[in-house]
């Protein structure tokens, strides 16, 4: 049976209802454009896996009623941070489509998109403060800074197909995996624990859970991003949620391209330099890029790398007792690297 997000979706359904209510409430403003623009992106689809990670992680750690309410606030904050970064990303990338719909910047312009992104960041920090947990506030604040660093690093390697793979991994850790890690860790940190949990876990495992959730989220996020980068050159657009070849058109240096460049001959390297490096992309170049990627089998090789990180994510939670929350998180890891091409 194919891996699925269904278990974690079912597990967090009630919690996500609360999260969605918080999101709708905190998007309100006397400035009509703010809820209109923010609502456009929030309603445009997406799996909302990041807030689900926060809720499931809190469940795994053992929730008190207060912790359950705070986990919903943190999950909403995580979604606001993610949404804000999407608004900013689309401006930077000059994207016109996301998940089959026009991007906010294509409809309302770059200035409005950037400012509403800033508004959502502010709302996220309000929610963090309301939980009263300084450690969680510090963790998600640090994640927000790391996301920006990752985006800047991505700009620095754009158009450089000869980039070292370690530099690519550093980029995706910052821009994607860091928020996955913080979302999961924050859920474990905010949970108050309960007698059932303490009777199940020994103290050493209980104390180690937030770090294990952080490591789980980091590995999951890496697997998720590598898979996205691989599918950009080969997936059905309706499944991918963006135009196939967007990364190529935007000059992004991703793992399938890097592998093809490093394995290619002089003519192939010159092609990648002309298209991605110099931005000289003409008719037929995307098809040629896909042919080179097929020649060097870099989609399959990238997906194998994603599976390695997904398996590492599972192993982070393996020492803990089986539970619906733990099992749902482990299934989410398997899903991240097994989406259909």
C-alpha positions in Angstrom: 0.0 0.0 0.0 1.3 3.4 -0.9 2.4 5.8 1.8 -0.2 8.4 2.7 -0.9 11.5 4.8 -4.3 10.1 5.6 -3.3 8.8 9.1 -1.9 12.2 10.3 -4.8 14.1 8.6 -7.3 11.9 10.5 -5.4 12.2 13.7 -5.2 16.0 13.6 -8.6 16.7 12.0 -10.2 18.3 15.2 -7.0 20.2 15.9 -6.8 21.6 12.4 -10.4 22.8 12.7 -9.2 24.9 15.7 -6.1 26.0 13.8 -8.2 27.1 10.8 -10.4 29.1 13.1 -7.4 30.8 14.5 -6.0 31.5 11.1 -9.3 33.1 9.9 -9.6 35.2 13.0 -6.0 36.5 13.0 -6.1 37.4 9.3 -8.8 40.0 10.0 -7.8 43.7 9.6 -9.5 47.0 9.0 -7.5 47.1 5.8 -9.6 45.0 3.4 -6.8 44.0 1.2 -5.0 42.1 4.0 -7.6 39.4 4.6 -8.4 39.3 0.9 -4.9 38.7 -0.2 -3.9 36.4 2.8 -7.1 34.4 2.3 -6.4 33.9 -1.3 -3.2 32.1 -0.5 -4.4 30.2 2.6 -7.4 28.9 0.6 -5.4 28.0 -2.5 -4.7 24.4 -1.4 -1.7 22.7 0.0 -1.4 19.9 2.5 -0.7 22.0 5.5 1.7 19.4 6.7 3.7 21.8 8.9 0.8 22.7 11.3 -0.2 19.0 11.3 3.4 18.2 12.5 3.0 20.6 15.4 -0.3 19.0 16.5 0.8 15.4 16.1 4.0 16.1 17.9 2.2 17.6 20.8 -0.1 14.5 20.9 2.9 12.3 20.9 4.4 14.2 23.8 1.2 14.0 25.8 -1.1 17.0 25.9 -2.7 18.7 28.8 -5.8 20.7 27.9 -3.8 23.9 28.1 -1.1 22.5 25.9 -3.7 21.4 23.4 -4.9 25.0 23.0 -1.3 26.3 22.8 -0.4 23.7 20.2 -3.2 25.0 18.0 -1.8 28.5 18.3 1.6 27.3 17.5 0.4 25.4 14.5 -1.4 28.5 13.2 1.8 30.5 13.8 3.8 27.9 11.8 1.3 28.2 8.9 1.5 32.0 9.0 5.3 31.8 8.8 5.0 29.4 5.9 2.4 31.5 4.1 4.5 34.6 4.6 7.6 33.0 3.0 5.5 31.8 0.1 4.3 35.4 -0.6 7.9 36.6 -0.4 9.2 33.7 -2.5 6.7 34.4 -5.3 7.8 38.0 -5.5 11.5 37.0 -5.6 10.9 34.3 -8.2 8.5 36.5 -10.2 6.1 33.5 -10.1 2.6 33.9 -11.7 1.1 30.5 -10.7 1.1 28.4 -7.5 -1.0 25.3 -7.0 -2.8 25.9 -10.3 -3.9 29.4 -9.3 -2.6 32.9 -9.9 -0.1 34.0 -7.2 -1.0 36.9 -5.0 1.7 39.1 -6.5 0.3 38.4 -10.0 -3.1 39.7 -8.9 -2.3 42.5 -6.4 1.3 43.3 -7.1 4.7 42.8 -5.4 4.4 45.6 -2.9 1.1 44.4 -1.4 2.4 40.8 -1.3 5.5 41.7 0.6 3.6 43.8 3.1 0.9 41.2 3.7 3.7 38.7 4.2 5.2 41.0 6.9 1.7 41.2 8.5 1.5 37.4 8.7 4.9 37.2 10.3 3.7 39.7 12.9 0.6 37.7 13.6 2.7 34.5 14.0 4.8 36.2 16.7 1.7 37.4 18.5 0.5 33.8 18.7 3.8 32.5 19.9 3.9 35.1 22.7 0.4 34.1 23.8 1.5 30.6 24.6 3.7 32.0 27.3 6.6 29.7 26.5 9.8 31.6 25.9 11.7 28.5 24.7 9.1 28.0 21.9 9.3 31.6 21.0 13.0 31.4 20.7 12.9 28.2 18.6 10.4 29.5 16.0 12.1 32.9 15.9 15.4 31.2 15.1 13.6 29.2 12.5 12.3 32.4 10.8 15.8 33.8 10.7 17.2 30.5 9.2 14.5 30.5 6.5 15.6 33.9 5.4 19.2 32.8 5.4 18.3 29.8 3.3 16.5 32.0 0.8 19.5 34.3 0.5 21.8 31.3 0.0 19.5 30.1 -2.7 19.9 33.4 -4.5 23.7 33.1 -4.2 23.8 29.6 -5.9 21.1 30.5 -8.5 22.5 30.1 -12.0 25.5 28.0 -10.7 25.0 24.4 -11.8 28.5 23.6 -10.7 27.5 24.2 -7.1 28.7 21.7 -4.5 25.9 19.3 -3.2 26.7 20.3 0.4 25.9 23.9 -0.5 22.6 22.8 -2.0 21.7 20.8 1.2 22.5 23.9 3.2 20.0 25.8 1.2 17.2 23.4 1.5 17.9 22.9 5.2 17.4 26.6 5.7 14.6 27.4 3.3 12.4 24.3 4.0 13.7 21.7 6.5 14.2 24.3 9.3 10.5 25.1 9.6 9.6 21.4 9.5 12.0 20.8 12.3 10.8 23.8 14.4 7.1 22.8 13.8 7.7 19.3 15.1 10.0 20.4 18.0 7.6 23.2 19.1 4.8 20.6 19.4 6.9 18.5 21.7 8.1 21.5 23.7 4.6 22.9 24.3 3.0 19.7 25.4 2.6 19.4 29.1 2.8 15.7 29.4 0.4 13.5 31.3 0.5 10.5 33.6 -0.2 8.0 30.8 2.8 9.3 28.9 5.1 9.2 32.0 4.0 5.7 32.7 4.8 4.7 29.2 8.1 6.5 28.6 11.1 6.4 30.9 12.5 9.8 31.9 15.4 9.5 29.4 13.1 9.0 26.4 10.6 11.6 27.6 13.4 14.2 27.9 14.8 13.3 24.5 11.5 13.6 22.7 11.7 17.3 21.6 15.2 16.7 20.1 14.0 13.6 18.4 11.1 15.5 16.9 13.5 18.2 15.8 15.7 15.7 14.0 12.7 14.0 12.6 11.3 17.2 11.2 14.7 18.2 9.7 15.1 14.9 7.9 11.5 15.0 6.7 11.9 18.5 5.4 15.0 17.6 3.4 13.2 14.6 1.9 10.2 16.7 1.1 12.2 19.4 -0.7 14.5 17.0 -2.6 11.4 15.2 -3.9 9.8 18.5 -5.0 13.0 19.5 -6.8 13.1 16.1 -8.6 9.4 16.2 -9.5 9.8 19.7 -11.1 11.4 18.1 -14.1 9.1 15.1 -14.5 5.8 15.4 -12.6 2.2 16.0 -13.7 1.5 19.7 -13.0 -1.8 18.9 -11.3 0.0 16.7 -8.8 3.0 19.0 -8.4 1.0 22.1 -7.7 3.2 24.4 -10.0 4.3 24.5 -13.6 6.7 21.7 -14.5 10.0 23.4 -15.4 9.5 26.4 -13.1 12.8 25.8 -11.4 14.6 25.6 -14.8 13.0 28.9 -16.0 14.0 30.6 -12.7 17.6 29.4 -12.9 17.3 27.4 -9.7 20.2 25.1 -8.9 18.6 21.8 -7.6 19.9 18.3 -7.1 18.8 16.7 -10.4 20.5 19.5 -12.3 23.7 19.4 -10.2 24.0 15.7 -10.7 23.5 16.0 -14.5 26.0 18.8 -14.7 28.7 17.0 -12.7 28.2 13.8 -14.8 27.9 15.6 -18.1 30.5 16.1 -20.8 31.8 19.5 -21.9 28.9 20.2 -24.3 26.4 19.3 -21.6 28.1 21.5 -19.1 28.1 24.4 -21.6 24.3 23.9 -22.1 23.7 24.1 -18.3 25.9 27.2 -18.1 24.1 28.9 -21.0 20.6 28.2 -19.7 20.9 28.4 -16.0 24.1 30.4 -15.7 23.5 33.0 -18.3 19.7 32.9 -18.4 19.7 32.3 -22.1 16.7 29.9 -22.4 15.1 29.3 -25.7 12.5 27.1 -27.3 13.3 23.4 -26.7 15.7 24.0 -23.9 13.5 22.6 -21.2 13.0 19.5 -23.2 16.7 19.2 -23.7 17.3 19.7 -20.0 14.8 16.9 -19.3 16.6 14.7 -21.8 19.9 15.2 -20.1 18.3 14.5 -16.7 16.8 11.3 -18.1 20.2 10.3 -19.6 21.9 10.6 -16.3 19.0 9.2 -14.3 19.1 12.1 -11.9 15.4 12.1 -11.0 15.6 8.5 -9.7 18.9 9.2 -8.0 17.5 12.3 -6.3 14.4 10.4 -5.2 16.7 7.7 -3.7 18.4 10.4 -1.7 15.0 11.7 -0.6 14.1 8.2 0.6 17.3 8.0 2.6 16.4 11.1 4.5 12.8 9.9 4.9 14.1 6.7 6.4 16.3 8.7 8.8 13.2 10.6 9.9 11.4 7.4 10.7 14.4 6.1 12.7 14.3 9.3 14.9 11.0 8.2 16.3 11.6 4.4 16.3 12.8 4.3 19.9 9.5 5.6 21.2 6.4 3.5 21.9 3.9 2.9 19.1 1.0 5.3 19.2 -1.4 6.8 16.6 0.7 10.1 16.7 4.0 8.4 16.3 2.8 6.1 13.6 1.1 9.0 11.7 4.3 10.9 11.8 6.3 8.0 10.5 3.8 7.4 7.7 4.2 11.1 6.8 7.9 10.6 6.4 7.3 7.6 4.1 4.9 9.8 2.1 7.3 12.7 1.7 9.7 10.6 -0.5 7.2 8.4 -2.3 4.9 10.9 -4.1 4.0 9.7 -7.6 6.2 11.0 -10.4 
